[in-house]
Amino acid sequence: MDRPQLYAKFQDLQKTDNVFVLEKFFDISRWKIEGENALDIGCGDGRFLFEHLIPKLPKHFGKIVAGDCSQNMLEFAKSRYRTPKVDFVQIDIGSENIPEEFENQFHHIYSFYTLHWVKKQRRAFQNIFNMLKPGGDILMSFIAKSNLYDIYENMSKHKKWQHYSTKEYISPYHTLKNPEKYLRNLLRKIGFDIKVCKMVQRSFLFPNLEVFKNTISAVNPIIPKLPPDDVETYLEDFITEVENLKCVTIKNLNNNGEKTIREFHKIFIVVASKPL
């Protein structure tokens, strides 16, 4: 996901889920003293951080580090949002080398719609644990299972697209029989005190195929690898797979039979803390 201009325009699915999580679970995270700081992992284009998360914070908060692995996303976010209370930093949460100055540094760590991209889940959560101050907490949401991952799998079987396909962009929880149990055990082994760790069923209605195509184009990592002349054909094949999964509804809008697409997925919601 490295196309900030497109992502900024077509992120309603992510925003809808993120707002749901923020409204339902933010208050479990307690801001106790003046000047507490936070880290946002996967800040992307910065829109959700500035328009939704920061307004929920107490006025006396300290600093927020807005982190993302994509330098393009960070540059885009910095060009749109500037405040002395936010520092933008390139960080790969699945890396073996998290900056030393981040260890035991943050009172709160947030992440929305990011961790499903990370293959090294244990390393990522260990890094998160290490960066928390004792008594610090996390609020995170990410995709566990999605119809779209099944489509990615089916697309990888197409002779024309299999050369470009990889499982790197499929959530590591998608194929697990009991992902909730797996994640709970992982968090406990690392040392977290778990307050919430559950999957929640969600869905999103795309109003037409054009919005759906643009949303997929904004996040699908295969599309940038394709020859430009093949992109539209790839998207047409993608739509065919969507229809085969029966997650398309048809509405007669202005008698033109325009298609709407309702996509179903499950997200993880995690609230946990580091013991004092």
Solvent accessible surface area in square Angstrom, and as a share of the most:
residue,aa,sasa,rsa
1,M,61,0.27
2,D,68,0.35
3,R,50,0.18
4,P,8,0.05
5,Q,115,0.51
6,L,49,0.25
7,Y,21,0.08
8,A,11,0.09
9,K,150,0.63
10,F,45,0.19
11,Q,7,0.03
12,D,74,0.38
13,L,13,0.07
14,Q,13,0.06
15,K,57,0.24
16,T,56,0.33
17,D,2,0.01
18,N,9,0.04
19,V,44,0.25
20,F,48,0.20
21,V,0,0.00
22,L,3,0.02
23,E,108,0.48
24,K,134,0.57
25,F,22,0.09
26,F,14,0.06
27,D,99,0.52
28,I,58,0.30
29,S,6,0.04
30,R,154,0.56
31,W,37,0.13
32,K,137,0.58
33,I,107,0.54
34,E,136,0.61
35,G,39,0.38
36,E,7,0.03
37,N,19,0.10
38,A,1,0.01
39,L,0,0.00
40,D,8,0.04
41,I,5,0.02
42,G,20,0.19
43,C,12,0.07
44,G,4,0.04
45,D,3,0.02
46,G,0,0.00
47,R,63,0.23
48,F,23,0.09
49,L,2,0.01
50,F,36,0.15
51,E,85,0.38
52,H,50,0.22
53,L,2,0.01
54,I,34,0.17
55,P,88,0.55
56,K,67,0.28
57,L,13,0.06
58,P,35,0.22
59,K,197,0.84
60,H,78,0.35
61,F,19,0.08
62,G,19,0.18
63,K,90,0.38
64,I,1,0.01
65,V,16,0.09
66,A,0,0.00
67,G,0,0.00
68,D,11,0.06
69,C,87,0.52
70,S,12,0.08
71,Q,76,0.34
72,N,82,0.42
73,M,0,0.00
74,L,3,0.02
75,E,86,0.39
76,F,36,0.15
77,A,0,0.00
78,K,58,0.24
79,S,81,0.52
80,R,117,0.43
81,Y,31,0.12
82,R,194,0.71
83,T,47,0.27
84,P,120,0.76
85,K,72,0.31
86,V,10,0.06
87,D,61,0.31
88,F,36,0.15
89,V,43,0.24
90,Q,99,0.44
91,I,11,0.05
92,D,76,0.39
93,I,7,0.03
94,G,9,0.09
95,S,31,0.20
96,E,111,0.50
97,N,128,0.66
98,I,26,0.13
99,P,43,0.27
100,E,148,0.66
101,E,120,0.54
102,F,18,0.08
103,E,91,0.41
104,N,79,0.40
105,Q,69,0.30
106,F,2,0.01
107,H,39,0.17
108,H,3,0.01
109,I,0,0.00
110,Y,2,0.01
111,S,0,0.00
112,F,15,0.06
113,Y,18,0.07
114,T,22,0.13
115,L,1,0.00
116,H,8,0.04
117,W,74,0.26
118,V,19,0.11
119,K,73,0.31
120,K,117,0.50
121,Q,10,0.04
122,R,121,0.44
123,R,67,0.25
124,A,0,0.00
125,F,0,0.00
126,Q,46,0.20
127,N,6,0.03
128,I,0,0.00
129,F,31,0.13
130,N,49,0.25
131,M,1,0.00
132,L,0,0.00
133,K,61,0.26
134,P,74,0.47
135,G,25,0.24
136,G,5,0.05
137,D,5,0.03
138,I,1,0.00
139,L,0,0.00
140,M,0,0.00
141,S,1,0.01
142,F,0,0.00
143,I,23,0.12
144,A,0,0.00
145,K,48,0.20
146,S,8,0.05
147,N,39,0.20
148,L,25,0.12
149,Y,11,0.04
150,D,52,0.27
151,I,0,0.00
152,Y,12,0.05
153,E,44,0.20
154,N,44,0.23
155,M,0,0.00
156,S,32,0.21
157,K,147,0.62
158,H,54,0.24
159,K,181,0.77
160,K,106,0.45
161,W,0,0.00
162,Q,95,0.42
163,H,155,0.69
164,Y,48,0.18
165,S,25,0.16
166,T,47,0.27
167,K,140,0.59
168,E,108,0.48
169,Y,11,0.04
170,I,12,0.06
171,S,3,0.02
172,P,39,0.25
173,Y,1,0.00
174,H,23,0.10
175,T,105,0.61
176,L,57,0.28
177,K,208,0.88
178,N,82,0.42
179,P,3,0.02
180,E,54,0.24
181,K,124,0.52
182,Y,108,0.41
183,L,0,0.00
184,R,75,0.27
185,N,59,0.30
186,L,11,0.06
187,L,0,0.00
188,R,135,0.49
189,K,149,0.63
190,I,15,0.08
191,G,27,0.26
192,F,8,0.03
193,D,75,0.39
194,I,39,0.20
195,K,105,0.44
196,V,21,0.12
197,C,1,0.01
198,K,83,0.35
199,M,43,0.19
200,V,31,0.18
201,Q,100,0.44
202,R,46,0.17
203,S,37,0.24
204,F,32,0.13
205,L,63,0.31
206,F,2,0.01
207,P,69,0.44
208,N,36,0.19
209,L,49,0.24
210,E,109,0.49
211,V,40,0.23
212,F,2,0.01
213,K,37,0.16
214,N,36,0.18
215,T,10,0.06
216,I,2,0.01
217,S,14,0.09
218,A,0,0.00
219,V,22,0.13
220,N,0,0.00
221,P,31,0.20
222,I,1,0.00
223,I,17,0.08
224,P,81,0.51
225,K,106,0.45
226,L,11,0.05
227,P,57,0.36
228,P,119,0.75
229,D,133,0.69
230,D,31,0.16
231,V,36,0.21
232,E,90,0.40
233,T,52,0.30
234,Y,0,0.00
235,L,11,0.06
236,E,92,0.41
237,D,39,0.20
238,F,1,0.00
239,I,15,0.08
240,T,68,0.40
241,E,20,0.09
242,V,1,0.01
243,E,62,0.28
244,N,98,0.50
245,L,64,0.32
246,K,179,0.76
247,C,10,0.06
248,V,32,0.18
249,T,68,0.40
250,I,102,0.52
251,K,102,0.43
252,N,119,0.61
253,L,69,0.34
254,N,143,0.73
255,N,145,0.74
256,N,95,0.49
257,G,28,0.27
258,E,59,0.26
259,K,62,0.26
260,T,4,0.02
261,I,1,0.00
262,R,83,0.30
263,E,3,0.01
264,F,87,0.36
265,H,6,0.03
266,K,72,0.31
267,I,0,0.00
268,F,0,0.00
269,I,0,0.00
270,V,0,0.00
271,V,1,0.00
272,A,0,0.00
273,S,15,0.10
274,K,23,0.10
275,P,60,0.38
276,L,186,0.92
